[in-house]
């Protein structure tokens, strides 16, 4: 009977096609490993999120093909962006973006714009926190600000990822609010920035929460304030006495600086709607997992999700906002 079923099935398909019936189209799925480009160094927020996604997709068998994370940080991320831009029509490549999506082309003049890629989804927005070493005398943001105001210009060393990127933009905003200059120390990635503060080679950082969270838990670093309109909502204790929710906003502490960073997914140009939908569905499955909830809480992310026209509209508005910030800071290429 097994051998009889096959010709009968084939005959049924042939008859159906002969009558003009169409079979339902199969949804697109990857047929080879997916390259996940990180246009930043290892250990930073984008890298950590990409590697978390890689692991959780494999653990839960959400894709028939493995995800391979590849860091391409050269030229403030331009290496990664140009690689994806140049791989037109390849559905087996995605890129996780941070705000260097906007700052890198504006600062360097590299021939790239986010519109050269295919927007897929905003996964979340990332926060920035002002961090100091636990051993410092700065117990509060007010202590920190008073100390800077009392020192000569360029006495304080602020460590950050790269030059003319998010961390240095925030540093310029802080300088304008304080009326004081600081020495900005550009470093390779968020992980390195945190390590340099742990080693007391710099006085402060504006790292993302996830980049310094383990050092806070260990007792090496202290968060002073978060650069958002509201406190972080996460109330689980990360140290014996504090949760993310216990960190005040910078504005409420006397430092009127706010900044949020994109954690978004793009594909190369020229991919099809079905191929985009595959990744939209994949990340929707990830967001439904308890592991995602834990990751969002660990990294104190702002859980804002967008796709389609809403995402494209947000990208356009934030590109313009960064153009204004970059001009004010004197960071534009032209």
N, C-alpha and C positions, 0 to 999 in steps of 0.2 A: 504493500500500500504506500510505503514511503516513496517508491519510485513513480507511482501513478499520480501522486499529488502534484509533482513539479510540472509535468506537461499540462495538467488541467489548470493550474494557476497561471502558467504562461499563456494558455489559450484564452483564459478569462481576461487577462490584461490586453491581449491582442484584439479581442472582440470589443473591449471597452474603448480602446484607441480608435478602432475602426468606426465606431459609432460617434466619434467626435468627442468623447469624454476626456477630461484632463485629470490626471492624478495630482493630488496635493503636492505643492513644492516643498522640498525638504529645507528646513532652516539651515543656514550656514553654520558650520563648525570648523574649527581649525584642523588642519591635516598635518601640521608639523609644529614643533615647539614655538611658543610665543616669546618673542624678545621684548623685555620690559626695560625700556631705557630710563635711566635716572640722570638728568642733566645737572648733577651735583656730586659731591664727594661722598665717601662712605661714612656712615655713622650719623649723618644729619637726619633731619626730619623726613625729607622725601625718601631717602634711602631706607630708613627704618620702616616707613609705611609700605614701600614697594616690597621689601623682604617679608613683612608681615603678610601682605596679600599673597605673595608667592607661597608661603608656608600654609596659610589657611585654605587656599584653593586646593593644594595637594592633599592636605590632611582630610578634607571633606569630599574629595573626589568630584569637585565641581567642574573640572575640565578634563577632556580626554587627552589633552596635550599638556606637557609641563610648561611652567613659566620660568624663563631664564632672565634674571636681573643683570643688567649691564650698566655700569657707571661710565658716563661720558661727560666729564665735568669741565673739559678744556674750554678756555675762553668764556668763563663764567656761565657755562652751560651751553654756549653756542655750538660746541661740538655735537652735543646730543640733539639739539633742535634741528641743525642742518642735516644731520643724519636721517632723522625722521622725515623732514621736508623732502629730501631727495629720494626717498623710497616710495614713490607714488604707487598707489594701488596695492600695497602690501598689507593684507589684513592680519598678518602674523607679527605685527610690531605695534606696540603702544608705548606711550611716554607719560610719566607722571610729572606734572609741572608745579613749580612754585612761582613766586612773583618775579623770578628772573625771566619768565615768559614775557614780561613787559620791560623790565629794567635792562636786560642784556642788549637787545637791539637798540634801545634808546641811548645807552651809554657807549656802545662800541660801533654802531653803524653797520653791524653785520647784516647781510641781506636776509632778514627773517622777520616775520610778523606772525602772531598767533593765527591769523586768517589763512596762513599757508598750510595749516594742519586741519584735521577734521575734529571738532570738539565732540567729546563723548559725554563726560559727566563731571560735575564737581562732586568730589567725595566728602569733603569737609573744608572748613576754614581753620587755619592754625593761628594760635595766639602767640604773643611775644611777652616775655616776663623779664623784668630787670633783676638780674642776679648779682650777688656779691658772695665773697667767701664767708663761711660761718665764723671764722676767727676775727673778722673785721669788727670795728667799733660801730659800724652802721647797722643798727637794729631795725630802723625804719627808713622809709623813703625820705622823710624829713631830715634825718641824720645825714643821709647820703647827699642830699641837695645842699644842705648847709655847709658840708665839708668842701664840696666843689666850689661853692660861692666864696669860701674863705681862702681858697688856693689861687695861685697865679694861673693864667690861661695855660692850657695844655699840660696841666699837672697830672690829670687823671687819664689812665689808659683804658679805653673801651675796646674789647675784643669782639670781632664779628666775622661772619663768613664773607669772604671776597671783598672787592672794592666796588663802590657805586651800585651796591645791591641793597636788599632790604635792611640789613643791620646798620649799614652806614647811613642810609636815609633816615632811620630812626635816630641815630646818633646826632645827625644834623638838626632834626626836629627838637631833640633834647637841648642841644646847644643854643638854639634860638629861644627856647622857653627859659633857659637859665641865664642867657647873656654871657656864657662862658664857653671857651673852646676846650675840647678834649683831644687827646692823642688817639686816633683810631688805628687799631692794629688789625689788618686783614689777615685772616687765616683760611685754611683750605676748606673746612667744613664745620658743621655744627658740633660734631663729636669732638673735634680738635679744639674748638672754642671752649667747650666745657672743661676739657682736660687742662687747658692753659689757665683757667680760673682756679681750678682745684690746686694747681701748682703755684698759685699766687704770682704768676708772671704778668697778669693784667689785674686791673682794679674792679672791673665789672663787665657784664655781658648783657645782651638782650636776646638770649637764646629762646627757642621754642620750648614749651614745657617738656616734651618728650626727650629733648636733647640733654636736659640736665636733671631729669626726674630721679635717676638712680643715684646721682651725687647728692641730691637733697635727702633722699632716703638714708644714705650712708652717713649723713651729718656733715658733709664737706661744704655744701653750698646753702645759701639762704635766698629765697625769693622775696623781693621787696614789694613789687606791685605788678599788675597785669595791664596791658595796654589795650583795654576794651572798655565799652560803655558800662558794662555790668560785671559783677564778680563771676567767677567760674562757678557752675552749678554743682560741681562734684564734691560731696561732703564726706566721703570715706577718708579716714585718717591715713596719710602717707608717712607721717612721722608719729612720734608718740603724742604730739600735741596739735598737729596741723593737718588740714586738708587743703585741696586746691581752693575751696570756697573761702578759706581763711585769708587768702591773699587779697589785699584791697586793690581797687582800681588805681591806676597811676593818677588819674585826674583828681580823685578824692583825696589823694595823698600829696597834692600840690604840684604834680607834673602833668600838665595837660597834653598828653601825647596818646594818640590811638592809632593802631595799625593791625590789620588782619591779613593773613597770607593764604593764597590759594593752595589747595591740594586737589588737583584736577587731572583728568585723563583725556588724552588726545590720541588720534591715530594719524597715519600719513594722509596726504591728500589723495583723492580719487578712489576711496573705498566705497563700498555699496551700503545702502541703508540696512540690509540684512546683516552685514558684517558689524556695523555699529551696534545693532540690536543685540548681537551675541554678547558683546561686552557690557552693554547696559543691563542685560539679564544676569550676567555673571556677577557683577558688582551688587546688584540688588539681592542676589542670593547670599553674598558675603555679608551685607548689612543686616540680614536677618539672623545671623549667627550670634550666639552669646560671646564668642571670641571677639567679634567686632565691638560689641558693647564694652567689653573689658578694655580693648585697645583705645577706644574713644575716651574712656575715663582715665586710663593711665596717662595718656598724652594731653588730657584736658582740652580736647578739640571742641570747636563750635560746630555742632552737627547740622550744618546747612547743606542740603543736597539739591542739585539742579541738573537739568539736561534740556536739550532742545532749544527753543527760542529764548527761554528764560536765561539759560546758561550763556548763550551768545550775547544777549543784551547786557548781562552782568560783565562779561569780558570786555565789551566795548567801553562801558562806563569806567571800569577799573583801569583800562589802558590809558584813558584820558586823565584819570586821577593821578596815575604814576607819571604821566608826562608833565603835569603841573609840579609834582613833588621833585622830579628830577631837574626841571628848569630852575626851581627855587634853590636847589642845593648846588647848582652849577655842574651837574653831572652829565649833561647832554653831549653827545658826540659832535653835534653841529650847533 
